[in-house]
Amino acid sequence: MRVGLQCVFGCAYEGPIPCERILDMAEELLSMKADMISLADTTGMANPLQVKQLLSQLLPMTEEIPLVLHLHDTRGTGLANLTAALEYGVNWFDTALAGLGGCPFIPGATGNIATEDTLHLLHSMGIETRIDLAGVAGCSQRLEQFLGRSLPGKMYRLADQAVPS
């Protein structure tokens, strides 16, 4: 059972979320035998320091239970937050083609970190994903054409060029 905690790093209505509140909720989910816990930065308010602070306290509690980060890029810190989580061994991340998404309940919330931008970062860091960056970028480019509007992702715009996998 994968369970998710939303607005973990801040709420547009309540402001900052105390770390203890997240730890208490995670402890409750673990007692219910959750197989995976997703931490969502629904508002895109997280910064790398917050990510590190929470993970340093949460990871000892979760032991073998994988943590997933669901990062929005509202304030442009999505990939920086991903990099911070990688330093703590987190290797599950939600992404979206071309950075699509958002949240209708959060004013100004933009989409998730773009799949192809995430792949580019990981590959450039020498992290093997076994996912074809050029193929994903091509899908995002077709999605942009289908929707008839520019999307927030960056690497998909290079789909016609030689994008290294």
DSSP file (Angstrom, degrees, kcal/mol; ACC not computed):
  #  RESIDUE AA STRUCTURE BP1 BP2  ACC     N-H-->O    O-->H-N    N-H-->O    O-->H-N    TCO  KAPPA ALPHA  PHI   PSI    X-CA   Y-CA   Z-CA
    1    1 A M              0   0    0      0, 0.0    34,-2.3     0, 0.0    35,-1.4   0.000 360.0 360.0 360.0 117.9    0.0    0.0    0.0
    2    2 A R  E     -a   36   0A   0     33,-0.2     2,-0.3    32,-0.2    35,-0.2  -0.826 360.0-173.3 -92.5 127.6    1.5    3.3   -1.1
    3    3 A V  E     -a   37   0A   0     33,-2.6    35,-3.4    -2,-0.5     2,-0.4  -0.900   7.6-148.8-122.0 152.3    0.3    6.2    0.9
    4    4 A G  E     -a   38   0A   0     -2,-0.3     2,-0.5    33,-0.2    35,-0.2  -0.948   9.2-155.4-127.3 142.9    1.0    9.9    0.4
    5    5 A L  E     -a   39   0A   0     33,-3.0    35,-3.0    -2,-0.4     3,-0.4  -0.966  24.2-149.5-110.0 125.9    1.3   12.9    2.6
    6    6 A Q        +     0   0    0     -2,-0.5    35,-0.1     1,-0.2     5,-0.0  -0.578  69.7  13.3 -96.5 156.9    0.5   16.2    0.9
    7    7 A C  S >  S+     0   0    0     -2,-0.2     3,-0.8     1,-0.1    -1,-0.2   0.838  73.2 159.7  51.6  39.9    1.9   19.7    1.4
    8    8 A V  T 3  S+     0   0    0     32,-2.4    33,-0.2    -3,-0.4     9,-0.2   0.823  70.9  38.9 -62.3 -34.4    4.7   18.2    3.5
    9    9 A F  T 3  S-     0   0    0     31,-0.4    -1,-0.2     1,-0.3     2,-0.2   0.394 131.4 -26.4-102.6   2.6    7.0   21.2    3.2
   10   10 A G    <   -     0   0    0     -3,-0.8    33,-0.4     6,-0.2     2,-0.4  -0.681  52.5-130.2 156.5 150.5    4.5   24.0    3.4
   11   11 A C  B  >  -D   15   0B   0      4,-2.6     4,-2.1    -2,-0.2    95,-0.0  -0.964  14.8-138.9-124.4 137.2    0.9   24.8    2.9
   12   12 A A  T  4 S+     0   0    0     -2,-0.4    -1,-0.1     1,-0.2    94,-0.0   0.716 108.3  33.5 -64.4 -20.1   -0.5   27.8    1.0
   13   13 A Y  T  4 S+     0   0    0      2,-0.2    -1,-0.2    -3,-0.0    93,-0.0   0.782 129.4  30.8-105.3 -37.2   -3.2   28.2    3.7
   14   14 A E  T  4 S-     0   0    0      1,-0.3    -2,-0.2     0, 0.0    -1,-0.0   0.599  94.4-144.1 -99.5 -14.4   -1.4   27.1    6.9
   15   15 A G  B  <  +D   11   0B   0     -4,-2.1    -4,-2.6     2,-0.0    -1,-0.3  -0.582  61.8  15.7  83.9-149.2    2.1   28.1    6.1
   16   16 A P  S    S-     0   0    0      0, 0.0    -6,-0.2     0, 0.0    -7,-0.1  -0.255  71.3-137.5 -61.2 145.1    5.1   26.0    7.2
   17   17 A I        -     0   0    0     -9,-0.2     5,-0.1    -8,-0.1    -2,-0.0  -0.920  22.2-119.1-105.2 121.9    4.4   22.5    8.4
   18   18 A P    >>  -     0   0    0      0, 0.0     4,-1.2     0, 0.0     3,-0.9  -0.350  14.6-131.8 -61.6 136.8    6.3   21.4   11.5
   19   19 A C  H 3> S+     0   0    0      1,-0.3     4,-2.6     2,-0.2     5,-0.2   0.856 106.0  61.9 -56.1 -37.9    8.5   18.5   10.9
   20   20 A E  H 3> S+     0   0    0      1,-0.2     4,-2.5     2,-0.2    -1,-0.3   0.850  99.3  55.5 -59.9 -34.6    7.1   16.8   14.0
   21   21 A R  H <> S+     0   0    0     -3,-0.9     4,-2.1     2,-0.2    -1,-0.2   0.913 109.4  45.7 -64.8 -42.6    3.7   16.7   12.4
   22   22 A I  H  X S+     0   0    0     -4,-1.2     4,-2.8     2,-0.2    -2,-0.2   0.911 112.4  51.2 -66.7 -43.0    5.0   14.9    9.4
   23   23 A L  H  X S+     0   0    0     -4,-2.6     4,-2.4     1,-0.2    -2,-0.2   0.902 109.8  50.0 -62.4 -41.1    6.9   12.4   11.6
   24   24 A D  H  X S+     0   0    0     -4,-2.5     4,-1.9     2,-0.2    -1,-0.2   0.920 112.4  46.8 -63.0 -43.8    3.8   11.7   13.6
   25   25 A M  H  X S+     0   0    0     -4,-2.1     4,-2.4     1,-0.2    -2,-0.2   0.913 112.2  50.4 -65.4 -41.4    1.8   11.1   10.5
   26   26 A A  H  X S+     0   0    0     -4,-2.8     4,-2.7     1,-0.2    -2,-0.2   0.907 108.0  53.1 -63.2 -40.9    4.5    8.9    9.0
   27   27 A E  H  X S+     0   0    0     -4,-2.4     4,-1.9     1,-0.2    -1,-0.2   0.905 109.3  49.4 -60.0 -41.6    4.7    6.9   12.2
   28   28 A E  H  X S+     0   0    0     -4,-1.9     4,-0.9     2,-0.2    -2,-0.2   0.917 111.3  48.8 -62.9 -44.1    0.9    6.3   12.0
   29   29 A L  H  <>S+     0   0    0     -4,-2.4     5,-1.7     1,-0.2     3,-0.5   0.890 109.8  51.8 -64.4 -39.2    1.2    5.2    8.4
   30   30 A L  H ><5S+     0   0    0     -4,-2.7     3,-1.7     1,-0.2    -1,-0.2   0.875 104.5  56.3 -65.2 -36.3    4.0    2.8    9.2
   31   31 A S  H 3<5S+     0   0    0     -4,-1.9    -1,-0.2     1,-0.3    -2,-0.2   0.753 102.9  56.4 -66.3 -22.4    1.9    1.3   12.0
   32   32 A M  T 3<5S-     0   0    0     -4,-0.9    -1,-0.3    -3,-0.5    -2,-0.2   0.313 122.9-108.5 -89.5   7.4   -0.7    0.5    9.4
   33   33 A K  T < 5 -     0   0    0     -3,-1.7    -3,-0.2     1,-0.2    -2,-0.1   0.849  47.3-174.9  70.8  38.0    1.9   -1.4    7.4
   34   34 A A      < -     0   0    0     -5,-1.7    -1,-0.2     1,-0.1   -32,-0.2  -0.404  16.7-156.0 -60.4 139.2    2.3    1.1    4.5
   35   35 A D  S    S+     0   0    0    -34,-2.3     2,-0.3     1,-0.3   -33,-0.2   0.678  76.9  11.2 -89.2 -21.3    4.7   -0.4    1.9
   36   36 A M  E     -a    2   0A   0    -35,-1.4   -33,-2.6    29,-0.2     2,-0.5  -0.975  65.7-149.9-158.4 139.2    5.8    3.0    0.5
   37   37 A I  E     -ab   3  67A   0     29,-2.2    31,-2.7    -2,-0.3     2,-0.5  -0.971   9.1-156.2-120.6 128.0    5.3    6.6    1.7
   38   38 A S  E     -ab   4  68A   0    -35,-3.4   -33,-3.0    -2,-0.5     2,-0.6  -0.885   2.2-157.4-103.5 128.7    5.1    9.5   -0.7
   39   39 A L  E     -ab   5  69A   0     29,-3.3    31,-2.6    -2,-0.5     2,-0.5  -0.925  15.5-157.1-105.9 114.9    6.1   12.9    0.5
   40   40 A A  E     - b   0  70A   0    -35,-3.0   -32,-2.4    -2,-0.6     2,-0.9  -0.809  22.8-162.6-103.0 129.0    4.5   15.6   -1.7
   41   41 A D  E >   + b   0  71A   0     29,-3.2     3,-1.2    -2,-0.5    31,-0.8  -0.580  29.3 166.2 -95.3  65.3    5.7   19.1   -2.1
   42   42 A T  T 3  S+     0   0    0     -2,-0.9    -1,-0.2     1,-0.3    64,-0.1   0.801  72.0  42.4 -55.5 -36.1    2.3   20.0   -3.5
   43   43 A T  T 3  S-     0   0    0    -33,-0.4    -1,-0.3    -3,-0.2    67,-0.2   0.601 104.3-124.9 -88.9 -12.8    2.8   23.7   -3.2
   44   44 A G  S <  S+     0   0    0     -3,-1.2    31,-0.6    30,-0.1    33,-0.2   0.784  72.4 128.4  71.8  26.5    6.4   23.7   -4.5
   45   45 A M        +     0   0    0    -35,-0.2   -34,-0.1    29,-0.1    -3,-0.1   0.550  35.9 111.4 -90.9  -9.1    7.5   25.5   -1.3
   46   46 A A        -     0   0    0     26,-0.1    35,-0.1   -36,-0.1    31,-0.1  -0.215  45.3-166.5 -68.6 154.7   10.3   23.1   -0.4
   47   47 A N     >  -     0   0    0     34,-0.1     4,-2.1    33,-0.1     3,-0.4  -0.922  37.7-101.9-131.3 163.1   14.0   23.9   -0.5
   48   48 A P  H  > S+     0   0    0      0, 0.0     4,-2.5     0, 0.0     5,-0.2   0.832 119.7  55.3 -56.5 -35.4   17.0   21.5   -0.3
   49   49 A L  H  > S+     0   0    0      2,-0.2     4,-2.6     1,-0.2     5,-0.2   0.927 108.6  48.0 -64.3 -43.6   17.7   22.3    3.4
   50   50 A Q  H  > S+     0   0    0     -3,-0.4     4,-2.6     2,-0.2     5,-0.3   0.916 110.8  52.0 -61.0 -43.1   14.1   21.4    4.3
   51   51 A V  H  X S+     0   0    0     -4,-2.1     4,-2.6     1,-0.2     5,-0.2   0.936 112.1  45.4 -59.6 -47.1   14.3   18.2    2.3
   52   52 A K  H  X S+     0   0    0     -4,-2.5     4,-2.4     1,-0.2    -1,-0.2   0.909 111.8  51.8 -63.6 -42.6   17.5   17.2    4.1
   53   53 A Q  H  X S+     0   0    0     -4,-2.6     4,-0.9     2,-0.2    -2,-0.2   0.925 113.9  43.0 -61.8 -44.9   16.2   18.1    7.5
   54   54 A L  H >X S+     0   0    0     -4,-2.6     4,-2.7     1,-0.2     3,-0.8   0.940 115.0  48.7 -67.3 -46.4   13.0   16.0    7.1
   55   55 A L  H 3X S+     0   0    0     -4,-2.6     4,-2.5    -5,-0.3    -2,-0.2   0.870 104.0  60.0 -63.3 -35.8   14.8   13.0    5.5
   56   56 A S  H 3< S+     0   0    0     -4,-2.4    -1,-0.2    -5,-0.2    -2,-0.2   0.805 116.4  34.0 -62.9 -27.2   17.5   12.9    8.2
   57   57 A Q  H << S+     0   0    0     -4,-0.9     4,-0.4    -3,-0.8    -2,-0.2   0.779 121.6  45.9 -94.2 -32.0   14.7   12.4   10.8
   58   58 A L  H >X S+     0   0    0     -4,-2.7     4,-1.6     1,-0.2     3,-1.1   0.880  99.6  64.6 -82.7 -39.6   12.3   10.3    8.7
   59   59 A L  H 3X S+     0   0    0     -4,-2.5     4,-1.4     1,-0.3    -1,-0.2   0.870  97.6  55.0 -58.5 -40.2   14.6    7.8    7.1
   60   60 A P  H 34 S+     0   0    0      0, 0.0    -1,-0.3     0, 0.0    -2,-0.2   0.820 110.1  49.4 -61.7 -26.7   15.7    6.1   10.4
   61   61 A M  H <4 S+     0   0    0     -3,-1.1    -2,-0.2    -4,-0.4    -3,-0.1   0.849 109.6  49.3 -76.1 -35.4   11.9    5.5   11.1
   62   62 A T  H >< S+     0   0    0     -4,-1.6     3,-2.9     1,-0.2     2,-0.2   0.693  75.9 173.5 -83.6 -18.6   11.1    4.0    7.7
   63   63 A E  T 3< S-     0   0    0     -4,-1.4    -1,-0.2     1,-0.3    -2,-0.1  -0.275  76.2  -0.5  50.0-107.7   14.0    1.5    7.7
   64   64 A E  T 3  S+     0   0    0     -2,-0.2    -1,-0.3     2,-0.1    -2,-0.1   0.463 105.3 108.8 -91.4  -1.8   13.3   -0.6    4.5
   65   65 A I  S <  S-     0   0    0     -3,-2.9   -29,-0.2    -6,-0.1   -30,-0.1  -0.648  73.1-123.3 -78.3 120.3   10.1    1.2    3.5
   66   66 A P        -     0   0    0      0, 0.0   -29,-2.2     0, 0.0     2,-0.4  -0.333  17.6-144.5 -65.8 143.2   10.8    3.2    0.4
   67   67 A L  E     -b   37   0A   0    -31,-0.2    25,-0.6   -29,-0.0     2,-0.4  -0.885  10.9-159.8-104.0 140.3   10.2    6.9    0.4
   68   68 A V  E     -bc  38  92A   0    -31,-2.7   -29,-3.3    -2,-0.4     2,-0.5  -0.945   6.5-146.8-116.4 138.4    8.9    8.7   -2.8
   69   69 A L  E     -bc  39  93A   0     23,-2.0    25,-2.4    -2,-0.4     2,-0.7  -0.940   5.8-165.2-108.2 130.3    9.2   12.4   -3.4
   70   70 A H  E     -bc  40  94A   0    -31,-2.6   -29,-3.2    -2,-0.5     2,-0.5  -0.905  21.5-171.6-111.6  97.7    6.5   14.1   -5.3
   71   71 A L  E     -b   41   0A   0     -2,-0.7    42,-2.0    23,-0.7     2,-0.3  -0.809  15.7-162.1-106.7 128.1    8.1   17.4   -6.2
   72   72 A H  B     -E  112   0C   0    -31,-0.8    40,-0.3    -2,-0.5     3,-0.2  -0.740  14.5-144.6 -97.8 154.8    6.4   20.4   -7.9
   73   73 A D    >   +     0   0    0     38,-2.3     3,-1.5    -2,-0.3    38,-0.1  -0.061  53.3 131.3-111.3  32.0    8.6   23.0   -9.5
   74   74 A T  T 3  S+     0   0    0      1,-0.3    -1,-0.2    36,-0.2   -30,-0.1   0.852  84.6  29.0 -54.2 -41.4    6.5   26.1   -8.6
   75   75 A R  T 3  S-     0   0    0    -31,-0.6    -1,-0.3    -3,-0.2    -2,-0.1   0.194 117.2-104.5-108.3  14.6    9.4   28.1   -7.2
   76   76 A G  S <  S+     0   0    0     -3,-1.5     4,-0.2     1,-0.1    -2,-0.1   0.663  94.6 105.8  76.5  17.3   12.1   26.5   -9.5
   77   77 A T     >  +     0   0    0    -33,-0.2     4,-2.6    -5,-0.2     5,-0.2   0.327  40.2 106.1-109.7   7.6   13.6   24.3   -6.7
   78   78 A G  H  > S+     0   0    0      1,-0.2     4,-1.9     2,-0.2    -1,-0.1   0.916  84.8  39.8 -55.6 -51.4   12.2   20.9   -7.8
   79   79 A L  H  > S+     0   0    0      2,-0.2     4,-2.3     1,-0.2    -1,-0.2   0.830 113.7  54.8 -72.0 -30.7   15.5   19.4   -9.2
   80   80 A A  H  > S+     0   0    0      2,-0.2     4,-2.0     1,-0.2    -1,-0.2   0.898 109.4  48.8 -64.9 -39.2   17.6   20.9   -6.4
   81   81 A N  H  X S+     0   0    0     -4,-2.6     4,-2.2     2,-0.2    -2,-0.2   0.880 109.0  52.6 -67.4 -38.0   15.2   19.2   -4.0
   82   82 A L  H  X S+     0   0    0     -4,-1.9     4,-2.3    -5,-0.2    -2,-0.2   0.925 108.4  50.6 -60.9 -44.7   15.6   15.9   -5.9
   83   83 A T  H  X S+     0   0    0     -4,-2.3     4,-1.5     1,-0.2    -2,-0.2   0.892 108.9  51.5 -61.8 -40.4   19.4   16.3   -5.7
   84   84 A A  H  X S+     0   0    0     -4,-2.0     4,-0.5     1,-0.2    -1,-0.2   0.908 110.4  49.0 -62.0 -42.0   19.2   16.8   -1.9
   85   85 A A  H ><>S+     0   0    0     -4,-2.2     5,-2.1     1,-0.2     3,-1.2   0.868 104.7  58.5 -67.1 -36.5   17.0   13.7   -1.6
   86   86 A L  H ><5S+     0   0    0     -4,-2.3     3,-2.0     1,-0.3    -1,-0.2   0.883  97.6  61.2 -59.0 -37.8   19.5   11.7   -3.7
   87   87 A E  H 3<5S+     0   0    0     -4,-1.5    -1,-0.3     1,-0.3    -2,-0.2   0.750 105.4  48.4 -60.7 -23.7   22.2   12.5   -1.1
   88   88 A Y  T <<5S-     0   0    0     -3,-1.2    -1,-0.3    -4,-0.5    -2,-0.2   0.298 125.2-101.4-100.0   7.5   20.1   10.7    1.5
   89   89 A G  T < 5S+     0   0    0     -3,-2.0     2,-0.3     1,-0.3    -3,-0.2   0.501  70.1 148.1  89.5   3.5   19.5    7.6   -0.7
   90   90 A V      < +     0   0    0     -5,-2.1    -1,-0.3     1,-0.1    -2,-0.1  -0.570  12.2 166.9 -71.2 132.0   16.0    8.4   -1.9
   91   91 A N        +     0   0    0    -24,-0.4     2,-0.5    -2,-0.3    -1,-0.1   0.153  45.1  88.9-136.1  21.0   15.6    7.0   -5.4
   92   92 A W  E     +c   68   0A   0    -25,-0.6   -23,-2.0     2,-0.0     2,-0.4  -0.987  49.6 165.7-118.7 125.4   11.9    7.1   -6.1
   93   93 A F  E     -c   69   0A   0     -2,-0.5     2,-0.4   -25,-0.2   -23,-0.2  -1.000  32.3-133.7-140.8 137.6   10.5   10.3   -7.6
   94   94 A D  E     +c   70   0A   0    -25,-2.4   -23,-0.7    -2,-0.4    19,-0.4  -0.758  35.1 169.9 -84.9 135.9    7.2   11.2   -9.2
   95   95 A T        -     0   0    0     -2,-0.4     2,-0.4    17,-0.1    19,-0.2  -0.856  21.6-142.7-136.0 172.6    7.7   13.2  -12.5
   96   96 A A  B >   -f  114   0D   0     17,-2.0     3,-2.3    -2,-0.3    19,-1.9  -0.999  33.0 -94.9-141.3 140.7    5.5   14.3  -15.3
   97   97 A L  G >  S-     0   0    0     -2,-0.4     3,-1.9     1,-0.3    56,-0.1  -0.301 109.0  -8.2 -51.6 128.4    6.1   14.6  -19.0
   98   98 A A  G 3  S-     0   0    0      1,-0.3    55,-2.5    54,-0.1    -1,-0.3   0.604 123.8 -70.3  57.8  14.9    7.1   18.2  -19.8
   99   99 A G  G <  S+     0   0    0     -3,-2.3    12,-0.4    14,-0.3    -1,-0.3   0.757  82.6 167.6  77.6  24.3    6.3   19.2  -16.3
  100  100 A L    <   +     0   0    0     -3,-1.9    12,-1.7    11,-0.2     2,-0.3  -0.190  29.9  58.4 -64.8 162.8    2.6   18.9  -16.6
  101  101 A G        +     0   0    0     10,-0.3    10,-0.3     8,-0.0     2,-0.3  -0.838  41.0 171.0 121.9-154.2    0.3   19.0  -13.6
  102  102 A G        -     0   0    0     -2,-0.3     8,-0.2     8,-0.2     9,-0.1  -0.844  40.3 -89.9 132.1-170.8   -0.4   21.3  -10.8
  103  103 A C    >   -     0   0    0      6,-0.5     3,-1.3     3,-0.3     6,-0.3  -0.954  14.9-151.9-143.3 120.6   -3.0   21.4   -8.1
  104  104 A P  T 3  S+     0   0    0      0, 0.0    -1,-0.1     0, 0.0     4,-0.1   0.665  98.2  54.3 -67.6 -13.4   -6.4   23.1   -8.5
  105  105 A F  T 3  S+     0   0    0      1,-0.1    -3,-0.0     2,-0.1     0, 0.0   0.542  96.7  71.6 -96.0  -8.3   -6.5   23.7   -4.7
  106  106 A I  S X  S-     0   0    0     -3,-1.3     3,-1.9   -64,-0.1    -3,-0.3  -0.931  86.4-123.9-113.4 114.2   -3.2   25.5   -4.4
  107  107 A P  T 3  S-     0   0    0      0, 0.0    -2,-0.1     0, 0.0     0, 0.0  -0.339  92.6  -0.4 -57.7 125.4   -3.0   29.0   -5.9
  108  108 A G  T 3  S+     0   0    0      1,-0.2     2,-0.2    -2,-0.1   -65,-0.0   0.425  87.2 155.4  78.9  -0.5   -0.2   29.2   -8.4
  109  109 A A    <   -     0   0    0     -3,-1.9    -6,-0.5    -6,-0.3    -1,-0.2  -0.403  24.7-161.3 -64.4 128.4    0.9   25.6   -8.1
  110  110 A T        -     0   0    0      1,-0.2   -36,-0.2    -8,-0.2    -8,-0.2  -0.312  26.9 -69.3 -98.2-172.5    2.7   24.4  -11.2
  111  111 A G        -     0   0    0    -12,-0.4   -38,-2.3   -10,-0.3   -10,-0.3   0.026  54.3 -81.7 -74.4 179.3    3.4   21.0  -12.4
  112  112 A N  B     -E   72   0C   0    -12,-1.7   -40,-0.3   -40,-0.3    -1,-0.2  -0.185  64.8 -71.9 -69.2 168.2    5.7   18.2  -11.2
  113  113 A I        -     0   0    0    -42,-2.0   -17,-2.0   -19,-0.4   -14,-0.3  -0.431  64.6-101.0 -60.7 141.7    9.3   18.2  -12.1
  114  114 A A  B  >  -f   96   0D   0    -19,-0.2     4,-2.5   -16,-0.2   -17,-0.2  -0.448  20.5-136.7 -72.3 135.4    9.6   17.3  -15.8
  115  115 A T  H  > S+     0   0    0    -19,-1.9     4,-2.6     1,-0.2     5,-0.2   0.919 104.6  46.2 -56.8 -47.3   10.5   13.7  -16.5
  116  116 A E  H  > S+     0   0    0    -20,-0.2     4,-2.2     2,-0.2    -1,-0.2   0.840 111.7  51.1 -70.9 -31.4   13.0   14.5  -19.2
  117  117 A D  H  > S+     0   0    0      2,-0.2     4,-2.2     1,-0.2    -1,-0.2   0.900 111.7  48.7 -67.6 -40.2   14.6   17.3  -17.1
  118  118 A T  H  X S+     0   0    0     -4,-2.5     4,-2.8     2,-0.2    -2,-0.2   0.923 111.4  49.3 -63.3 -45.3   15.0   14.8  -14.3
  119  119 A L  H  X S+     0   0    0     -4,-2.6     4,-3.1     1,-0.2     5,-0.3   0.918 109.7  51.5 -61.2 -43.6   16.5   12.2  -16.7
  120  120 A H  H  X S+     0   0    0     -4,-2.2     4,-2.5     2,-0.2    -1,-0.2   0.933 112.0  46.6 -59.4 -46.1   18.9   14.7  -18.0
  121  121 A L  H  X S+     0   0    0     -4,-2.2     4,-1.2     2,-0.2    -2,-0.2   0.949 115.0  45.8 -60.8 -50.1   20.1   15.6  -14.5
  122  122 A L  H ><>S+     0   0    0     -4,-2.8     5,-2.8     1,-0.2     3,-0.5   0.929 114.6  47.0 -61.4 -46.5   20.4   12.0  -13.4
  123  123 A H  H ><5S+     0   0    0     -4,-3.1     3,-1.7     1,-0.2    -1,-0.2   0.895 109.5  53.9 -63.3 -39.5   22.2   10.9  -16.6
  124  124 A S  H 3<5S+     0   0    0     -4,-2.5    -1,-0.2    -5,-0.3    -2,-0.2   0.743 107.1  53.0 -68.2 -20.2   24.6   13.9  -16.4
  125  125 A M  T <<5S-     0   0    0     -4,-1.2    -1,-0.3    -3,-0.5    -2,-0.2   0.372 123.1-107.3 -91.0   3.0   25.4   12.9  -12.8
  126  126 A G  T < 5S+     0   0    0     -3,-1.7     2,-0.7     1,-0.3    -3,-0.2   0.667  72.3 143.5  81.0  16.5   26.3    9.4  -14.0
  127  127 A I      < -     0   0    0     -5,-2.8     2,-0.4    -6,-0.2    -1,-0.3  -0.822  45.0-139.3 -94.1 117.8   23.1    7.8  -12.6
  128  128 A E        +     0   0    0     -2,-0.7    -5,-0.0     1,-0.1    -6,-0.0  -0.605  30.5 166.3 -79.8 129.1   21.8    5.1  -14.8
  129  129 A T        -     0   0    0     -2,-0.4    -1,-0.1     2,-0.2     3,-0.1   0.573  40.3-133.8-113.7 -17.3   18.0    5.0  -15.2
  130  130 A R        +     0   0    0      1,-0.3     2,-0.4    35,-0.2    -2,-0.1   0.731  67.8 124.7  62.2  23.8   17.6    2.7  -18.2
  131  131 A I        -     0   0    0     34,-0.1     2,-0.9   -12,-0.1    -1,-0.3  -0.957  67.5-122.4-115.1 132.7   15.2    5.2  -19.6
  132  132 A D     >  -     0   0    0     -2,-0.4     4,-2.4     1,-0.2     5,-0.2  -0.617  20.3-165.7 -78.1 106.0   15.7    6.7  -23.0
  133  133 A L  H  > S+     0   0    0     -2,-0.9     4,-2.9     1,-0.2     5,-0.2   0.908  88.2  51.0 -59.2 -45.1   15.9   10.5  -22.6
  134  134 A A  H  > S+     0   0    0     29,-0.3     4,-2.1     1,-0.2    -1,-0.2   0.888 110.4  50.2 -62.8 -38.3   15.4   11.3  -26.3
  135  135 A G  H  > S+     0   0    0      2,-0.2     4,-1.8     1,-0.2    -1,-0.2   0.920 112.8  45.3 -65.4 -44.1   12.4    9.0  -26.4
  136  136 A V  H  X S+     0   0    0     -4,-2.4     4,-2.3     2,-0.2    -2,-0.2   0.921 112.2  51.9 -65.3 -43.3   10.8   10.7  -23.4
  137  137 A A  H  X S+     0   0    0     -4,-2.9     4,-2.3     1,-0.2    22,-0.2   0.890 107.8  52.9 -60.3 -38.9   11.6   14.1  -24.7
  138  138 A G  H  X S+     0   0    0     -4,-2.1     4,-2.2    -5,-0.2    -1,-0.2   0.891 107.7  51.0 -63.3 -39.7   10.0   13.2  -28.0
  139  139 A C  H  X S+     0   0    0     -4,-1.8     4,-2.1     2,-0.2    -2,-0.2   0.911 110.7  48.7 -63.0 -42.3    6.8   12.2  -26.2
  140  140 A S  H  X S+     0   0    0     -4,-2.3     4,-2.3     2,-0.2    -2,-0.2   0.877 109.2  52.8 -66.7 -36.8    6.7   15.5  -24.3
  141  141 A Q  H  X S+     0   0    0     -4,-2.3     4,-2.0     2,-0.2    -1,-0.2   0.918 110.2  47.5 -64.2 -42.5    7.3   17.4  -27.6
  142  142 A R  H  X S+     0   0    0     -4,-2.2     4,-2.6     1,-0.2    -2,-0.2   0.873 109.5  54.4 -65.0 -36.1    4.3   15.5  -29.1
  143  143 A L  H  X S+     0   0    0     -4,-2.1     4,-2.6     2,-0.2     5,-0.2   0.911 106.5  51.3 -63.0 -42.5    2.3   16.3  -26.0
  144  144 A E  H  X>S+     0   0    0     -4,-2.3     4,-1.7     1,-0.2     5,-1.2   0.922 111.4  47.7 -60.0 -44.0    3.0   20.0  -26.4
  145  145 A Q  H  <5S+     0   0    0     -4,-2.0    -2,-0.2     2,-0.2    -1,-0.2   0.913 111.8  50.3 -63.4 -42.0    1.9   19.9  -30.1
  146  146 A F  H  <5S+     0   0    0     -4,-2.6    -2,-0.2     1,-0.2    -1,-0.2   0.913 115.5  41.4 -62.7 -43.7   -1.3   18.0  -29.1
  147  147 A L  H  <5S-     0   0    0     -4,-2.6    -1,-0.2     2,-0.2    -2,-0.2   0.695 102.0-135.8 -78.9 -19.3   -2.1   20.5  -26.3
  148  148 A G  T  <5 +     0   0    0     -4,-1.7     2,-0.3    -5,-0.2    -3,-0.2   0.804  68.4  91.8  70.0  29.9   -1.2   23.5  -28.5
  149  149 A R  S   <S-     0   0    0     -5,-1.2    -1,-0.2     0, 0.0    -2,-0.2  -0.994  81.3 -96.5-151.6 155.6    0.7   25.3  -25.8
  150  150 A S        -     0   0    0     -2,-0.3    -5,-0.0    -3,-0.1     0, 0.0  -0.471  39.0-148.4 -70.9 141.6    4.2   25.6  -24.4
  151  151 A L        -     0   0    0     -2,-0.2   -52,-0.1     2,-0.1   -53,-0.1  -0.762  20.7-114.2-112.9 159.7    4.9   23.4  -21.4
  152  152 A P  S    S+     0   0    0      0, 0.0   -53,-0.2     0, 0.0   -54,-0.1   0.680  81.3 102.0 -72.1 -18.4    7.2   24.1  -18.4
  153  153 A G        -     0   0    0    -55,-2.5    -2,-0.1     1,-0.1   -56,-0.0  -0.160  53.1-161.7 -61.3 161.8    9.8   21.3  -19.1
  154  154 A K  S >  S+     0   0    0      2,-0.1     3,-1.4   -40,-0.0     4,-0.2   0.794  76.0  55.2-112.2 -48.3   13.1   22.2  -20.7
  155  155 A M  G >  S+     0   0    0      1,-0.3     3,-1.9     2,-0.2   -18,-0.1   0.741  93.4  70.4 -68.0 -23.4   14.8   19.2  -22.2
  156  156 A Y  G >  S+     0   0    0      1,-0.3     3,-1.7     2,-0.2    -1,-0.3   0.787  86.8  68.3 -64.7 -23.3   11.8   18.1  -24.4
  157  157 A R  G <  S+     0   0    0     -3,-1.4     3,-0.3     1,-0.3    -1,-0.3   0.664  95.2  56.8 -68.8 -13.6   12.5   21.2  -26.5
  158  158 A L  G X  S+     0   0    0     -3,-1.9     3,-1.7    -4,-0.2    -1,-0.3   0.230  70.5 112.6 -98.6  12.4   15.7   19.4  -27.6
  159  159 A A  T <  S+     0   0    0     -3,-1.7     4,-0.2     1,-0.3    -1,-0.2   0.796  76.0  52.5 -58.6 -30.3   14.0   16.3  -28.9
  160  160 A D  T 3  S+     0   0    0     -3,-0.3    -1,-0.3    -4,-0.2     2,-0.2   0.633 104.5  69.4 -81.5 -12.2   14.9   17.1  -32.5
  161  161 A Q  S <  S-     0   0    0     -3,-1.7     2,-1.3     1,-0.1    -3,-0.0  -0.468 107.9 -80.5 -96.4 172.5   18.6   17.4  -31.5
  162  162 A A        -     0   0    0     -2,-0.2    -2,-0.1     1,-0.0    -3,-0.1  -0.630  52.2-172.9 -75.0  98.4   21.0   14.7  -30.5
  163  163 A V        -     0   0    0     -2,-1.3   -29,-0.3    -4,-0.2   -26,-0.1  -0.858  22.6-127.4 -95.5 115.5   20.0   14.4  -26.8
  164  164 A P              0   0    0      0, 0.0   -41,-0.1     0, 0.0   -31,-0.0  -0.359 360.0 360.0 -65.7 140.7   22.4   12.0  -25.0
  165  165 A S              0   0    0    -32,-0.1   -35,-0.2   -33,-0.1   -34,-0.1   0.401 360.0 360.0 -92.7 360.0   20.8    9.2  -23.1
